[in-house]
Amino acid sequence: MRIVIALGNNALLRRGQRPDAGLQRANVVRVATAIAPLAHEHDLVITHGGEPRPGGPAGHGLSAGARVDPFVAQAQGRIGSLLVCAFHDVLPGRRVAAVLTHTLVRADDPAFTRPAAPGGRHAVPAPGPERILETDTVRALLDSGTVTVCAGDGGVPVLTDRTGALRSVPAVVDKDLAAALLAEDLKADFLLLLTDVPNLYADRGTGRQRAVLDATPAELRRGQYPPDTMGPKVEAAARFVERTGGLAAIGHLDAAHEIVHGLSGTLVRPALPGA
């Protein structure tokens, strides 16, 4: 089975932890250890979040005139290197590679008229991903049995100008939506979105709170999950299942193997015909 795994930002720093290189290395080892059993059984692509950037704790706050794309590229290189080293150690003899990834966005995306990414003194646009430019390279690596790390922080956002040349753009691409698009284009069987909760909870924080263990995309969307936390993961899972007929799941990093085998997490599945 071909699986795309999207690691949340807490894969590198748990909630409440301060940015620290030693903590990041320890957390990346934890990530690799949790995912390694899946690599023995399946073809894996690993995507990941970014890291704090100047100007905002959420990682998307920038001072006036600053560009976000260099930070995305730097995060891909640094975090990609940490992940490759960790997987090399837990999967001896297995080929592992990180790919610097660019995500094409549309110049006429409405996001460019209403910057929405939170944090710091200035928000930046958050356009939707149209295409991961290195998808064919990632597919070739997968076909050769290589565990591949890519699409970090949603990919470096780029536009094509009137000549067809690529131009980077000061924006951010949601990492979960980018992972869903990559999974679709790779014809993956499963999209696994890993975070720090065991599953989704409907009506979280109220007296009606309940675990959601199984849902169709339509049922999932009715949950109205917060846009700054689980909302993007819910939408990514729903899109992938709707567009491909495959399976998606959301759950805790440490239970990655159990989630794929139906023993943990929230499973998102296609609606039954006629339902």
Secondary structure as GFF3:
##gff-version 3
##sequence-region A 1 275
A	DSSP	beta_strand	2	7	.	.	.	ID=ss1
A	DSSP	three_ten_helix	9	11	.	.	.	ID=ss2
A	DSSP	alpha_helix	21	39	.	.	.	ID=ss3
A	DSSP	beta_strand	43	47	.	.	.	ID=ss4
A	DSSP	alpha_helix	69	90	.	.	.	ID=ss5
A	DSSP	beta_strand	96	98	.	.	.	ID=ss6
A	DSSP	beta_strand	102	104	.	.	.	ID=ss7
A	DSSP	three_ten_helix	110	113	.	.	.	ID=ss8
A	DSSP	beta_strand	131	132	.	.	.	ID=ss9
A	DSSP	alpha_helix	135	143	.	.	.	ID=ss10
A	DSSP	beta_strand	147	149	.	.	.	ID=ss11
A	DSSP	three_ten_helix	152	154	.	.	.	ID=ss12
A	DSSP	beta_strand	156	160	.	.	.	ID=ss13
A	DSSP	beta_strand	166	168	.	.	.	ID=ss14
A	DSSP	alpha_helix	175	185	.	.	.	ID=ss15
A	DSSP	beta_strand	190	195	.	.	.	ID=ss16
A	DSSP	beta_strand	200	202	.	.	.	ID=ss17
A	DSSP	beta_strand	210	212	.	.	.	ID=ss18
A	DSSP	beta_strand	214	215	.	.	.	ID=ss19
A	DSSP	alpha_helix	217	221	.	.	.	ID=ss20
A	DSSP	alpha_helix	231	244	.	.	.	ID=ss21
A	DSSP	beta_strand	247	252	.	.	.	ID=ss22
A	DSSP	three_ten_helix	253	255	.	.	.	ID=ss23
A	DSSP	alpha_helix	256	260	.	.	.	ID=ss24
A	DSSP	beta_strand	266	268	.	.	.	ID=ss25
###
